[in-house]
């Protein structure tokens, strides 16, 4: 990965973000991981000497500015930004509160923009960089009972395409990775909500979610990490503006 030395991964303390951070560290990068709580970040950092935790809130521009200032002071310019932090709230559309709607878009869409914006000028000046948004198959199709999440992830795909078009001649690539259901803590919370609201058993709830994947399985976090690592490699230099579905054939 010529010239790419320092990566930022939001939501890097658990699940998909943690797997991405591990994959980039394995590729030789120093990886700044951020999230709102230091406990999970510090636990992840203990596993890899190349992982460096900093607490930050992706919905707060001042917090992100502070994150960049500290990370770049300690480890140099950020060459790779992976906007992974996100939340999901489940409810029938008719019952979604305005607060939950705004919170979901604030974290998933505005937070993604605030995460990458500070990196743009430096990347363009260096004519090198990688921006990867972790979206979802929900950015490529519709799902019931998660309207704010679907809307926010469609917005992330639009943001990615706009930035890819704007930066196409700068040497900076911009892509999105769109996983289906990934076997993480977030998935377990989805299972718990299904059990609570439908009376199904946990196994029945998991089977229902797994059925969305034509391969009949859940995506593993390490698979997403591998795709992000490839998008940051020299071999992906001509790949930009793409929404890559990691879903066993659910979407394309």
Secondary structure by P-SEA (a helix, b strand, c coil): cccccbbbbccccccaaaaaaaaaaaaccbbbbbcccaaaaaaaaaacccbbbbbbbcccaaaaaaaaaaaaaccccccbbbcccccccccccccccaaaaaaaaaccaaaaaaacccaaaaaaaaccbbbbbbccccccccccccaaaaaaaaaaaaaaaaaaaaaccccbbbbbbbbcccccaaaaaaaaaaaacccccaaaaaaaaaacccccccccaaaaaaaaaaaacccccccccccccccccccc
